[in-house]
Amino acid sequence: MSEPHESKTIQFTITIEAVDLKRIGFIALGLILFFWLHLADPLPDAVDPLGKRFELTREGKAALALFLLAGTWWVFEVVPIGITSLAIGVFQALFLIRPAEVAFKDFMDPSVLFIFGSLVIGIVFTKVGLSRRLSYKMLTIVGERTSMIYLGCFVVTAALTHFMAHTAVAATMFPILMAIYTLYGEGDKPTKFGKGLFIGMAFVAGAGSMITLLGAARGAVALGFFNDIVERHVSFFELTLHMFPVGWLMVFLCWALMMVMFKPEKSEIAGLREKAKRLYAEAGPITRQEIFVGMVVLAVIVILSVKSFIPAIEFIDKTSVILLSTIIFFAFRILTVKELEQIPWNIVLLFAGAMSIGFCLWETGAAKWLAINWLGMFQESGWFVFVMGISFFIMIMTNFIMNVAAIAITLPVALVIAPYLGVAPDVVLYSALIVSACPFLLLVGAAPNAIAYDSRQFTTGQFFVAGIPASIALMAVVALAIGIIWPLMGMPITQ
């Protein structure tokens, strides 16, 4: 008798992930914009006020096409933002926009390494406990109302940018704000309070950095152009005097904007002040590690601050100084190799890609072609429209390329046009400095934006949406400055 044949049915379960048509659509949109402009017929030459013609080369047109692709992918975050940055280098090499060794060399630009060193400082602050200690002390001062926590954090951030680079300030404040956020009681999940806290930090870091020459390199570059073209020197204190009311007005407007757009779910955190006092006491006396780290970071801040005033040490490179602190932390075993895994490389790559596309637009002449075409539209306009037009262009460009580059391509042309419209050069200079400090739309516009993104409290789209009213407020502040504030301070507006 034969045994009955047993048939076994093997079932396979195939899980098909839902197709994200929206993401695919924006990937395709970026590619369509790239190929549409890249393959288009040559665009007309730009003509400056003196009649000189600027041809947009094939490489320049391709750079503008890549500019559109990168902007689309960054805003809608169709792939991780660091991967979009890699695409910038890849497209430059594949489509012969710039040689690969040039395009990818920008990924290790000193500014990118400066951000790396700044992020290391943030990690050290967290590891040794300084961020928690400082956050507890701050909370005991500002109290339990979330609106005052916003304001206190923003004021401290802006004040620090008067003395140190806004990138270093953002990296220093980031772990402190993370420690504050843990006491909000919502874990790691995104909240309105978290969005406002970190987006606001990025915004005010830019707003505060416009006030002195120590907040960023853009001020020194702009003054260099001004001195060469106008042949008049603007001192450190003269710049600070005129930028102080405008910068702080923008800081408080950013605070008000965060309270409107991201009004915290809780108006106050009951018992927070007492809890902060208790946690500070439980942290015990300050340790040798905390003292050592504090001294190293203070030394970095002092060197970077005073080198602008002491010609003998002006040659010292800021990136070398901040990377020296990284070496010291590893040499004294404050950090180990394991901590390198905590570096948000997505953020480092983001800024690396921003440097690459910025240099690409600059070196191919695409950025200058854009600037001359834009400013040419205002040659026959009134002085107010002319200044606002310059400001708007720089504000938009500084969201995509380095603010130093945005100033370098725009300010010289604007200063040449200004006398024909009866505009005082001072107004052009200071207006450019205001808007170049505040790239509120894209993460790539400034390092503090990218650092804030590491909080995972907001998406690139949410940052962009928040940046629209902030940018409108920024333009309103420029109008207020040239119409009321600076005339009251005695600055010549017309000539």
C-alpha positions as CSV (number, residue, x, y, z in Angstrom):
1,M,0.0,0.0,0.0
2,S,1.5,3.2,-1.1
3,E,1.5,6.2,1.2
4,P,-0.7,9.0,0.1
5,H,1.2,11.7,-1.7
6,E,1.4,14.9,0.4
7,S,1.4,18.1,-1.5
8,K,2.7,21.1,0.3
9,T,1.8,24.6,-0.8
10,I,4.5,27.2,-0.2
11,Q,3.1,30.6,0.0
12,F,5.1,33.6,-0.8
13,T,4.1,37.0,0.6
14,I,5.4,39.9,-1.5
15,T,5.2,43.2,0.1
16,I,5.2,46.0,-2.3
17,E,5.8,49.4,-0.8
18,A,3.5,52.1,-1.8
19,V,5.0,54.2,-4.6
20,D,5.7,57.7,-3.5
21,L,4.4,59.4,-6.6
22,K,5.0,62.9,-5.1
23,R,8.7,62.2,-4.4
24,I,9.2,60.7,-7.9
25,G,7.4,63.6,-9.4
26,F,9.8,66.1,-7.8
27,I,12.8,64.0,-8.8
28,A,11.6,64.1,-12.3
29,L,10.8,67.9,-12.1
30,G,14.4,68.6,-11.1
31,L,15.7,66.5,-14.0
32,I,13.3,68.1,-16.5
33,L,14.4,71.6,-15.4
34,F,18.0,70.6,-15.7
35,F,17.8,69.1,-19.2
36,W,15.3,71.8,-20.4
37,L,17.8,74.6,-19.7
38,H,21.0,72.6,-20.4
39,L,19.7,71.7,-23.9
40,A,18.1,75.0,-24.7
41,D,19.5,77.5,-27.2
42,P,22.2,79.9,-26.0
43,L,20.8,82.8,-23.9
44,P,21.4,86.4,-24.8
45,D,24.5,88.2,-23.5
46,A,24.2,90.4,-20.3
47,V,25.2,94.0,-20.8
48,D,26.5,96.1,-17.9
49,P,25.8,99.9,-17.4
50,L,29.1,100.7,-19.2
51,G,28.1,98.7,-22.3
52,K,30.4,95.7,-21.7
53,R,28.9,92.4,-22.8
54,F,29.0,89.2,-20.8
55,E,28.4,86.0,-22.7
56,L,26.8,83.0,-20.9
57,T,28.9,80.1,-21.9
58,R,27.8,76.5,-22.4
59,E,29.2,75.7,-19.0
60,G,27.5,78.7,-17.4
61,K,24.1,77.7,-18.9
62,A,24.7,74.2,-17.6
63,A,25.6,75.6,-14.2
64,L,22.2,77.4,-14.1
65,A,20.5,74.2,-15.1
66,L,22.2,72.4,-12.2
67,F,21.2,75.3,-9.9
68,L,17.6,74.6,-10.7
69,L,17.9,70.8,-10.2
70,A,19.7,71.2,-6.8
71,G,17.2,73.8,-5.6
72,T,14.2,71.6,-6.5
73,W,15.7,68.6,-4.8
74,W,16.8,70.5,-1.7
75,V,13.5,72.2,-1.1
76,F,11.3,69.1,-1.6
77,E,13.9,66.7,0.0
78,V,13.3,64.0,-2.6
79,V,16.6,62.3,-1.5
80,P,18.6,63.0,1.6
81,I,20.0,66.5,1.4
82,G,23.6,65.2,1.5
83,I,22.9,63.0,-1.5
84,T,21.6,66.0,-3.5
85,S,25.0,67.6,-2.7
86,L,26.8,64.5,-4.1
87,A,24.6,64.8,-7.3
88,I,25.9,68.4,-7.7
89,G,29.5,67.1,-8.0
90,V,28.4,64.1,-10.2
91,F,26.5,66.2,-12.7
92,Q,29.3,68.7,-13.0
93,A,31.7,65.9,-13.9
94,L,29.3,63.9,-16.2
95,F,28.1,66.9,-18.2
96,L,31.5,68.6,-18.4
97,I,30.4,71.7,-16.5
98,R,33.7,71.6,-14.5
99,P,36.4,68.9,-14.2
100,A,35.7,66.3,-11.5
101,E,38.9,67.2,-9.6
102,V,37.7,70.8,-9.4
103,A,34.0,70.0,-8.6
104,F,34.8,67.6,-5.8
105,K,37.7,69.6,-4.4
106,D,35.1,72.1,-3.2
107,F,33.7,69.3,-1.0
108,M,36.8,69.8,1.2
109,D,36.9,73.5,1.1
110,P,38.2,75.1,4.3
111,S,34.7,76.5,5.0
112,V,33.3,72.9,5.0
113,L,36.1,71.8,7.4
114,F,35.3,74.8,9.6
115,I,31.7,73.4,9.9
116,F,33.1,70.0,10.7
117,G,35.2,71.5,13.5
118,S,32.2,73.5,14.8
119,L,30.1,70.3,15.0
120,V,32.9,68.6,16.9
121,I,32.7,71.3,19.5
122,G,29.0,70.7,19.8
123,I,29.6,67.0,20.4
124,V,32.3,67.7,23.0
125,F,29.9,70.1,24.9
126,T,27.3,67.3,25.0
127,K,29.7,64.5,26.0
128,V,31.4,66.3,29.0
129,G,28.0,67.8,30.2
130,L,28.6,71.4,29.5
131,S,25.6,71.7,27.3
132,R,23.3,70.4,30.1
133,R,24.9,72.5,32.7
134,L,24.5,75.7,30.6
135,S,21.0,74.8,29.6
136,Y,19.9,74.3,33.2
137,K,21.5,77.7,34.2
138,M,19.7,79.4,31.2
139,L,16.3,78.0,32.2
140,T,16.7,79.1,35.8
141,I,17.1,82.7,34.4
142,V,14.4,82.7,31.6
143,G,11.8,80.8,33.7
144,E,8.9,78.5,32.7
145,R,7.1,80.4,30.0
146,T,7.9,79.0,26.6
147,S,7.7,82.4,24.9
148,M,10.5,83.6,27.3
149,I,12.5,80.4,26.6
150,Y,12.3,81.2,22.9
151,L,13.4,84.8,23.6
152,G,16.2,83.9,26.0
153,C,17.7,81.4,23.6
154,F,17.5,83.8,20.7
155,V,19.0,86.7,22.5
156,V,22.0,84.6,23.7
157,T,22.5,83.3,20.2
158,A,22.4,86.7,18.6
159,A,24.6,88.2,21.3
160,L,27.3,85.5,20.8
161,T,27.5,86.3,17.0
162,H,28.8,89.8,17.9
163,F,32.0,88.1,19.0
164,M,32.4,84.8,17.1
165,A,31.4,83.3,13.8
166,H,27.7,82.5,13.5
167,T,28.6,78.9,12.5
168,A,30.5,78.3,15.7
169,V,27.7,80.0,17.7
170,A,25.1,77.7,16.1
171,A,27.3,74.6,16.8
172,T,27.7,75.8,20.4
173,M,24.1,76.6,21.0
174,F,22.7,73.4,19.3
175,P,23.5,70.9,22.1
176,I,22.3,73.5,24.7
177,L,19.0,73.8,22.9
178,M,18.7,70.0,22.5
179,A,19.2,69.7,26.3
180,I,16.5,72.3,26.8
181,Y,14.1,70.5,24.5
182,T,14.4,67.3,26.4
183,L,12.8,69.1,29.4
184,Y,9.8,70.0,27.2
185,G,8.5,66.5,27.9
186,E,7.7,65.3,24.4
187,G,10.6,63.0,23.8
188,D,12.3,63.2,20.4
189,K,9.1,63.7,18.4
190,P,8.8,66.9,16.4
191,T,6.6,69.6,18.0
192,K,5.8,73.2,17.2
193,F,8.1,74.3,20.1
194,G,10.9,72.2,18.6
195,K,10.4,73.7,15.2
196,G,10.4,77.3,16.5
197,L,13.3,76.7,18.8
198,F,15.7,75.4,16.1
199,I,14.5,77.3,13.1
200,G,14.5,80.5,15.2
201,M,18.1,79.8,16.3
202,A,19.2,79.5,12.7
203,F,17.4,82.8,11.8
204,V,18.7,84.9,14.7
205,A,22.2,83.5,14.2
206,G,22.1,85.1,10.8
207,A,20.4,88.3,12.0
208,G,22.9,88.8,14.8
209,S,25.9,88.1,12.6
210,M,25.3,91.2,10.5
211,I,26.0,93.6,13.4
212,T,29.8,93.3,13.6
213,L,32.7,92.0,11.4
214,L,33.2,89.1,13.7
215,G,30.0,87.3,12.9
216,A,31.0,86.2,9.4
217,A,33.5,86.9,6.6
218,R,31.0,88.6,4.3
219,G,31.4,92.0,6.1
220,A,35.1,92.2,5.5
221,V,34.7,91.2,1.8
222,A,32.0,93.9,1.3
223,L,34.1,96.6,3.0
224,G,37.0,95.6,0.7
225,F,34.9,96.2,-2.4
226,F,33.5,99.4,-0.9
227,N,37.0,100.8,-0.1
228,D,38.4,100.0,-3.6
229,I,35.4,101.4,-5.6
230,V,34.3,104.3,-3.4
231,E,37.8,105.0,-2.0
232,R,36.5,105.5,1.5
233,H,37.2,103.5,4.6
234,V,34.4,102.2,6.8
235,S,35.6,101.4,10.3
236,F,34.6,98.4,12.5
237,F,32.7,100.7,14.9
238,E,31.0,102.7,12.1
239,L,29.6,99.5,10.6
240,T,28.5,98.2,14.0
241,L,26.8,101.5,14.8
242,H,24.6,101.4,11.7
243,M,23.9,97.7,11.8
244,F,23.1,97.4,15.5
245,P,19.5,98.7,15.5
246,V,18.7,96.8,12.3
247,G,20.2,93.5,13.4
248,W,18.4,93.5,16.7
249,L,15.1,94.6,15.2
250,M,15.4,91.5,12.9
251,V,16.2,89.3,16.0
252,F,13.0,90.4,17.8
253,L,10.9,90.1,14.5
254,C,12.2,86.5,14.2
255,W,11.1,85.8,17.8
256,A,7.6,87.2,17.0
257,L,7.4,85.2,13.8
258,M,8.3,82.0,15.7
259,M,5.5,82.8,18.3
260,V,3.0,83.1,15.4
261,M,4.1,80.3,13.2
262,F,5.2,77.8,15.8
263,K,3.4,78.8,18.9
264,P,4.4,76.2,21.5
265,E,1.8,73.6,22.5
266,K,2.4,74.6,26.1
267,S,2.3,78.2,27.2
268,E,4.5,77.2,30.1
269,I,6.3,74.2,31.5
270,A,5.1,73.9,35.1
271,G,7.9,73.4,37.6
272,L,10.6,73.8,35.0
273,R,12.7,76.4,36.9
274,E,12.8,74.3,40.1
275,K,13.6,71.2,38.0
276,A,16.4,73.0,36.2
277,K,17.8,74.2,39.6
278,R,17.7,70.6,41.0
279,L,19.3,69.1,37.9
280,Y,22.0,71.8,38.0
281,A,22.7,70.9,41.6
282,E,22.7,67.2,40.8
283,A,25.4,67.8,38.2
284,G,27.7,68.6,41.0
285,P,30.8,70.8,40.9
286,I,32.3,71.6,37.5
287,T,34.7,68.8,36.5
288,R,38.3,69.1,35.2
289,Q,37.1,67.9,31.8
290,E,34.5,70.6,31.6
291,I,37.1,73.3,32.6
292,F,39.5,71.9,30.0
293,V,37.0,71.9,27.2
294,G,35.7,75.4,28.2
295,M,39.3,76.8,28.1
296,V,40.0,75.3,24.7
297,V,36.8,76.6,23.2
298,L,37.3,80.0,24.9
299,A,40.8,80.2,23.4
300,V,39.4,79.4,19.9
301,I,36.8,82.2,20.3
302,V,39.4,84.7,21.6
303,I,41.8,84.0,18.7
304,L,39.1,84.2,16.1
305,S,37.8,87.4,17.5
306,V,41.0,89.4,18.1
307,K,42.8,88.4,14.9
308,S,40.7,91.0,13.1
309,F,42.2,93.7,15.3
310,I,45.8,92.5,15.6
311,P,47.7,92.6,12.3
312,A,50.5,90.4,13.7
313,I,48.1,87.4,13.9
314,E,45.8,88.3,11.0
315,F,47.5,85.5,8.9
316,I,46.1,82.8,11.2
317,D,43.5,80.8,9.3
318,K,40.2,80.4,11.2
319,T,39.7,76.8,9.9
320,S,43.1,75.8,11.2
321,V,42.3,77.2,14.6
322,I,39.0,75.3,15.0
323,L,40.5,72.1,13.7
324,L,43.3,72.4,16.1
325,S,40.7,72.2,18.9
326,T,39.5,69.0,17.3
327,I,43.0,67.5,17.4
328,I,43.4,68.6,21.0
329,F,40.1,66.9,22.0
330,F,41.3,63.6,20.5
331,A,44.9,63.9,21.7
332,F,43.7,64.4,25.3
333,R,41.1,61.6,24.9
334,I,38.1,63.8,25.5
335,L,36.8,62.2,22.3
336,T,37.4,58.8,20.8
337,V,37.0,57.4,17.3
338,K,33.5,56.2,18.2
339,E,32.4,59.9,18.5
340,L,33.3,60.4,14.8
341,E,30.2,58.3,14.1
342,Q,28.1,60.9,15.7
343,I,29.1,63.6,13.3
344,P,26.1,64.5,11.2
345,W,27.7,63.8,7.8
346,N,24.5,64.5,6.0
347,I,24.9,68.1,7.2
348,V,28.6,68.3,6.3
349,L,27.8,67.0,2.8
350,L,25.0,69.5,2.5
351,F,27.3,72.4,3.0
352,A,30.0,70.8,0.8
353,G,27.5,70.7,-2.1
354,A,26.5,74.3,-1.4
355,M,30.1,75.3,-1.8
356,S,30.5,73.3,-5.0
357,I,27.4,74.8,-6.7
358,G,28.4,78.2,-5.5
359,F,31.9,78.0,-7.0
360,C,30.4,76.4,-10.1
361,L,28.1,79.4,-10.7
362,W,30.9,81.8,-9.9
363,E,33.7,80.2,-12.0
364,T,31.5,79.6,-15.1
365,G,30.3,83.3,-15.0
366,A,26.7,82.2,-14.5
367,A,26.3,84.2,-11.3
368,K,27.7,87.4,-12.8
369,W,25.5,87.0,-15.8
370,L,22.4,86.7,-13.5
371,A,23.5,89.7,-11.5
372,I,24.1,92.0,-14.4
373,N,20.8,91.0,-16.1
374,W,18.9,91.6,-12.8
375,L,20.5,94.9,-11.9
376,G,20.1,96.1,-15.5
377,M,16.3,96.1,-15.0
378,F,16.7,98.9,-12.4
379,Q,19.0,101.3,-14.3
380,E,16.2,103.7,-15.0
381,S,14.2,103.2,-11.8
382,G,14.1,105.5,-8.7
383,W,16.7,105.2,-6.0
384,F,14.4,103.3,-3.6
385,V,13.4,100.7,-6.1
386,F,17.0,100.3,-7.1
387,V,18.2,99.6,-3.6
388,M,15.3,97.2,-2.9
389,G,16.0,95.4,-6.2
390,I,19.6,94.9,-5.3
391,S,18.6,93.7,-1.8
392,F,16.1,91.2,-3.2
393,F,18.6,89.7,-5.6
394,I,21.3,89.3,-3.0
395,M,18.7,87.8,-0.6
396,I,17.7,85.2,-3.1
397,M,21.2,84.4,-4.3
398,T,22.6,84.0,-0.8
399,N,20.2,81.1,-0.3
400,F,21.9,79.2,-3.1
401,I,25.5,80.3,-3.1
402,M,28.0,81.6,-0.5
403,N,26.9,85.0,0.8
404,V,30.5,86.2,0.1
405,A,30.0,85.2,-3.6
406,A,26.6,86.9,-3.7
407,I,28.1,90.1,-2.5
408,A,31.2,89.8,-4.8
409,I,29.1,89.5,-8.0
410,T,26.5,92.1,-7.0
411,L,28.1,94.9,-5.0
412,P,30.7,96.1,-7.5
413,V,28.0,96.4,-10.3
414,A,25.6,98.1,-7.9
415,L,28.2,100.6,-6.7
416,V,28.9,101.6,-10.3
417,I,25.2,102.1,-11.1
418,A,24.4,103.9,-7.8
419,P,25.9,107.4,-8.7
420,Y,23.8,107.6,-11.9
421,L,20.6,107.2,-9.9
422,G,21.8,109.6,-7.1
423,V,22.1,106.8,-4.5
424,A,24.7,107.1,-1.8
425,P,27.1,104.1,-1.8
426,D,26.6,103.7,2.0
427,V,23.0,102.6,1.5
428,V,24.0,100.0,-1.1
429,L,26.7,98.6,1.2
430,Y,24.6,98.3,4.3
431,S,21.5,97.0,2.6
432,A,23.6,94.3,0.9
433,L,25.0,93.3,4.3
434,I,21.6,93.0,5.9
435,V,20.1,90.6,3.3
436,S,23.3,88.6,2.8
437,A,23.2,87.7,6.5
438,C,19.7,86.2,6.4
439,P,19.2,83.3,4.0
440,F,15.9,82.2,5.4
441,L,14.7,79.9,2.6
442,L,17.1,77.1,2.1
443,L,19.3,75.0,4.4
444,V,22.3,75.5,2.1
445,G,22.2,79.3,2.6
446,A,24.1,79.2,5.8
447,A,25.7,76.7,8.2
448,P,23.4,77.5,11.1
449,N,20.4,76.5,9.0
450,A,22.1,73.1,8.3
451,I,23.1,72.6,11.9
452,A,19.5,73.4,13.1
453,Y,18.2,70.7,10.7
454,D,20.1,68.1,12.6
455,S,17.6,68.4,15.4
456,R,15.1,66.5,13.2
457,Q,12.4,68.8,14.3
458,F,11.5,70.1,10.8
459,T,11.8,69.2,7.1
460,T,13.4,71.3,4.4
461,G,9.9,72.2,3.2
462,Q,8.8,73.4,6.6
463,F,12.0,75.5,6.8
464,F,11.3,77.0,3.3
465,V,7.7,77.9,4.3
466,A,8.9,79.6,7.5
467,G,11.4,81.5,5.5
468,I,8.9,83.1,3.2
469,P,7.3,85.5,5.9
470,A,10.8,85.9,7.4
471,S,12.2,87.0,4.1
472,I,9.3,89.4,3.6
473,A,10.0,90.8,7.1
474,L,13.6,91.2,6.1
475,M,12.8,93.2,3.1
476,A,10.5,95.4,5.2
477,V,13.4,96.0,7.6
478,V,15.6,97.1,4.7
479,A,12.9,99.5,3.6
480,L,12.5,100.8,7.2
481,A,16.3,101.2,7.5
482,I,16.8,103.2,4.3
483,G,13.6,105.2,4.8
484,I,13.7,106.1,8.5
485,I,16.4,104.5,10.7
486,W,19.6,105.4,8.8
487,P,18.5,108.9,7.9
488,L,17.8,109.6,11.6
489,M,21.3,108.3,12.3
490,G,22.8,110.8,9.8
491,M,23.6,108.4,7.0
492,P,23.4,110.0,3.6
493,I,20.8,108.2,1.4
494,T,21.0,110.2,-1.8
495,Q,23.7,112.3,-3.4
